[in-house]
């Protein structure tokens, strides 16, 4: 179910007003939660990759796509084994827990669910991490 704007807005960044989004039946992500999710460069690169994909993506493709994105980010990339471990034990469980991705460990499939507020901040951070998109 797509989130819908709540009638309450929040002020950010010099008084700019943005809508709060609430997914009925699920916990709402606060701005604090979103910044905590985006604090990790690896998690941001993972979200950049997943937000570019349509539908469900196999775990191996997610790992490979993340490695490619990390090469484009300023810090380079880590060894594939380290990326696999961090995806399985840190990043995918966290994103699945808050409902930004749907990760099925049994089938090794990942689907980006996103949220309007996450996508807004991904747009802002992508250019800083990766550079302008062509």
C-alpha positions in Angstrom: 0.0 0.0 0.0 1.3 3.4 -1.0 1.8 5.9 1.8 -0.5 8.9 1.7 0.2 12.4 2.9 -1.0 13.0 6.4 -2.7 16.3 7.2 0.2 17.2 9.4 3.3 18.8 8.0 6.8 19.1 9.4 9.2 22.1 9.1 12.7 21.3 8.0 15.7 23.1 6.5 15.0 26.8 7.2 11.3 26.4 7.6 10.5 24.5 4.4 7.4 22.5 5.0 7.2 18.9 3.9 4.3 16.5 4.3 4.5 13.6 6.8 3.6 10.3 5.3 1.8 7.6 7.1 1.2 4.1 5.8 -2.0 2.9 7.4 -1.3 -0.2 9.5 2.5 0.4 9.6 4.7 2.5 11.6 5.6 5.9 10.1 9.2 6.7 9.4 10.2 9.9 11.1 12.8 12.3 9.6 15.1 11.1 12.3 14.6 7.5 11.2 15.3 8.4 7.6 18.5 10.2 8.4 19.6 7.3 10.6 19.0 4.9 7.6 20.9 7.2 5.2 23.8 7.8 7.6 25.6 4.7 6.2 27.2 5.3 2.7 26.8 1.6 1.9 23.1 1.7 2.8 22.7 4.8 0.6 24.4 3.1 -2.3 22.2 0.1 -1.8 19.1 2.2 -1.9 20.4 4.0 -5.0 20.8 0.7 -6.7 17.4 -0.7 -5.5 15.5 2.4 -6.4 16.8 2.2 -10.0 15.5 -1.4 -10.3 12.0 -2.5 -11.2 10.4 -5.3 -9.2 12.2 -8.1 -7.3 16.0 -8.5 -7.6 18.0 -11.6 -6.8 20.4 -11.2 -3.8 23.5 -11.8 -6.0 22.4 -9.1 -8.4 21.8 -6.8 -5.4 25.4 -7.5 -4.1 26.9 -7.0 -7.6 24.9 -3.8 -8.2 26.0 -2.4 -4.8 29.6 -3.2 -5.6 29.3 -1.2 -8.9 27.6 1.7 -7.1 30.3 1.8 -4.4 32.9 2.1 -7.2 31.2 5.2 -8.3 31.0 6.7 -4.7 34.0 8.6 -3.5 35.2 5.9 -1.0 35.5 3.1 -3.6 34.3 -0.4 -2.6 35.1 -3.3 -0.3 35.7 -7.0 -0.9 32.7 -8.9 -2.2 32.6 -11.1 0.8 32.5 -8.1 3.2 29.7 -6.6 1.2 27.7 -9.9 1.3 28.1 -10.2 5.0 27.1 -6.6 5.7 24.1 -6.9 3.4 22.9 -10.2 5.1 23.5 -9.1 8.7 23.2 -5.3 8.8 21.7 -3.4 5.9 18.9 -5.6 4.4 17.6 -6.7 7.8 17.4 -3.0 8.9 15.7 -1.8 5.7 13.3 -4.8 5.8 12.5 -4.1 9.5 11.4 -0.5 8.7 9.5 -1.5 5.5 11.8 0.2 3.0 12.6 -3.1 1.3 10.9 -6.5 1.2 13.7 -9.0 1.7 12.9 -12.7 1.6 15.9 -14.7 2.9 14.5 -18.0 1.8 14.2 -17.1 -1.9 17.1 -14.6 -1.7 14.9 -11.9 -3.3 14.9 -8.2 -2.5 12.2 -5.7 -3.6 12.5 -1.9 -3.1 9.3 -0.6 -1.4 10.6 2.9 -0.7 8.7 5.9 0.7 8.2 9.4 -0.7 10.3 10.9 2.1 13.2 8.4 1.6 13.1 9.0 -2.2 13.3 12.8 -1.7 16.5 12.5 0.5 18.0 9.8 -1.8 17.7 12.3 -4.7 19.6 14.9 -2.5 22.3 12.6 -1.4 22.9 10.7 -4.7 24.5 13.7 -6.4 26.8 14.2 -3.4 27.8 10.6 -3.3 27.9 9.6 -6.9 27.9 12.8 -8.9 25.4 14.2 -11.4 23.4 11.6 -13.3 23.7 11.8 -17.0 
